[in-house]
Amino acid sequence: MDIQLLPFTLQAERFALPLAQVRRVLPALKAIPLPGAPAVVAGVVALRGQLVTVVDLCARLGWAAPPLRRWSPWIWACTERRDLLLPVESVMPVRRAGAADWTPADKLAKVQGNVSGVLRSSDGLYLLYDLDAFLSTDEERALERALADHDARDVAE
């Protein structure tokens, strides 16, 4: 089982996403606040005619947010339910990993956050992040309400 991954860094920690979930890497964008959204939602951005939710991985992991830099990359990713934008510190070249390089989260003692496993690489370890589990059911509902309220405000204006 080979998988292609997009490695990225956040707070000097290494993470990766399955390349199949990545639409593209963009330069930093200006998000607008989304009142009523869960605390891990940093706002929304209009991309190609759709509102895309910006999520804060640092907030989800309980870390202080790094300062936004003008040239910081954002990963535009898709989950089963929605597209998400993830501001990160850096993005590295795509890499291929095999089953022997992979340890699922259930075989690890304790992993914080929504990590599905750890990838061993010649340059170190990468946490494979599970974006489909990023938002809890309650957070999904709150986000849906906030997005609906945002759409209703746009129609009223």
C-alpha positions as semicolon CSV with decimal commas, in nm:
position;residue;x (nm);y (nm);z (nm)
1;M;0,000;0,000;0,000
2;D;0,180;0,309;-0,124
3;I;0,035;0,649;-0,047
4;Q;0,138;0,995;-0,162
5;L;0,156;1,256;0,113
6;L;0,197;1,631;0,133
7;P;0,424;1,707;0,430
8;F;0,394;2,041;0,611
9;T;0,517;2,205;0,929
10;L;0,335;2,385;1,206
11;Q;0,507;2,508;1,522
12;A;0,820;2,327;1,395
13;E;0,633;1,994;1,412
14;R;0,600;1,781;1,100
15;F;0,260;1,670;0,972
16;A;0,131;1,524;0,647
17;L;-0,196;1,494;0,460
18;P;-0,286;1,232;0,200
19;L;-0,229;1,398;-0,136
20;A;-0,574;1,275;-0,245
21;Q;-0,724;1,528;0,003
22;V;-0,518;1,824;-0,123
23;R;-0,664;2,049;-0,393
24;R;-0,369;2,289;-0,400
25;V;-0,134;2,504;-0,196
26;L;-0,212;2,876;-0,194
27;P;-0,041;3,187;-0,062
28;A;-0,185;3,334;0,259
29;L;-0,534;3,476;0,216
30;K;-0,747;3,716;0,417
31;A;-1,018;3,530;0,600
32;I;-1,332;3,705;0,716
33;P;-1,465;3,618;1,062
34;L;-1,762;3,383;1,083
35;P;-1,974;3,473;1,387
36;G;-2,115;3,169;1,566
37;A;-1,854;2,930;1,426
38;P;-1,661;2,695;1,656
39;A;-1,341;2,832;1,812
40;V;-1,123;2,619;1,581
41;V;-1,267;2,799;1,277
42;A;-1,057;3,103;1,190
43;G;-1,307;3,235;0,935
44;V;-1,403;3,183;0,572
45;V;-1,258;3,274;0,234
46;A;-1,440;3,298;-0,098
47;L;-1,264;3,072;-0,349
48;R;-1,401;3,013;-0,697
49;G;-1,749;3,116;-0,592
50;Q;-1,768;2,905;-0,276
51;L;-1,708;2,984;0,089
52;V;-1,423;2,772;0,220
53;T;-1,376;2,732;0,595
54;V;-1,037;2,825;0,741
55;V;-0,944;2,598;1,030
56;D;-0,681;2,657;1,296
57;L;-0,479;2,341;1,359
58;C;-0,291;2,517;1,639
59;A;-0,616;2,587;1,823
60;R;-0,724;2,223;1,779
61;L;-0,392;2,104;1,924
62;G;-0,402;2,356;2,210
63;W;-0,104;2,552;2,080
64;A;-0,063;2,929;2,053
65;A;-0,122;3,049;1,699
66;P;0,192;3,154;1,513
67;P;0,188;3,504;1,367
68;L;0,046;3,512;1,018
69;R;0,307;3,596;0,761
70;R;0,231;3,732;0,421
71;W;0,396;3,442;0,239
72;S;0,282;3,157;0,462
73;P;0,126;2,877;0,260
74;W;-0,232;2,762;0,308
75;I;-0,335;2,410;0,212
76;W;-0,671;2,385;0,037
77;A;-0,792;2,038;0,131
78;C;-1,114;1,844;0,093
79;T;-1,286;1,614;0,338
80;E;-1,594;1,399;0,299
81;R;-1,814;1,690;0,414
82;R;-1,645;2,011;0,303
83;D;-1,337;2,189;0,174
84;L;-1,103;2,340;0,433
85;L;-0,813;2,584;0,429
86;L;-0,524;2,516;0,667
87;P;-0,271;2,793;0,731
88;V;0,067;2,625;0,787
89;E;0,429;2,738;0,828
90;S;0,580;2,551;0,534
91;V;0,499;2,285;0,277
92;M;0,752;2,031;0,156
93;P;0,763;1,827;-0,166
94;V;0,519;1,540;-0,205
95;R;0,654;1,207;-0,088
96;R;0,552;0,846;-0,129
97;A;0,522;0,616;0,170
98;G;0,474;0,243;0,194
99;A;0,298;0,030;0,455
100;A;0,628;-0,045;0,629
101;D;0,678;0,329;0,694
102;W;0,340;0,369;0,861
103;T;0,222;0,313;1,221
104;P;-0,154;0,360;1,279
105;A;-0,261;0,574;1,575
106;D;-0,427;0,281;1,752
107;K;-0,084;0,117;1,788
108;L;0,064;0,425;1,956
109;A;0,052;0,496;2,330
110;K;-0,118;0,835;2,307
111;V;-0,155;1,079;2,022
112;Q;-0,302;1,425;2,074
113;G;-0,553;1,563;1,828
114;N;-0,691;1,400;1,517
115;V;-0,387;1,204;1,411
116;S;-0,443;0,881;1,221
117;G;-0,086;0,762;1,249
118;V;0,284;0,830;1,224
119;L;0,498;0,811;0,911
120;R;0,865;0,723;0,945
121;S;1,087;0,891;0,689
122;S;1,460;0,928;0,631
123;D;1,433;1,283;0,765
124;G;1,223;1,203;1,074
125;L;0,866;1,137;1,180
126;Y;0,549;1,293;1,039
127;L;0,206;1,289;1,204
128;L;-0,060;1,204;0,948
129;Y;-0,352;1,434;1,021
130;D;-0,713;1,312;0,987
131;L;-0,908;1,609;0,847
132;D;-1,232;1,411;0,824
133;A;-1,234;1,398;1,205
134;F;-1,121;1,759;1,257
135;L;-1,462;1,893;1,361
136;S;-1,675;1,716;1,618
137;T;-2,044;1,657;1,545
138;D;-2,137;1,959;1,760
139;E;-1,876;2,175;1,584
140;E;-2,008;2,062;1,245
141;R;-2,360;2,168;1,347
142;A;-2,239;2,504;1,478
143;L;-2,043;2,563;1,158
144;E;-2,344;2,476;0,943
145;R;-2,560;2,724;1,141
146;A;-2,292;2,994;1,113
147;L;-2,259;2,941;0,737
148;A;-2,638;2,948;0,694
149;D;-2,657;3,272;0,896
150;H;-2,378;3,418;0,681
151;D;-2,567;3,324;0,362
152;A;-2,888;3,474;0,504
153;R;-2,705;3,802;0,581
154;D;-2,567;3,813;0,225
155;V;-2,918;3,768;0,079
156;A;-3,059;4,040;0,309
157;E;-2,794;4,291;0,201
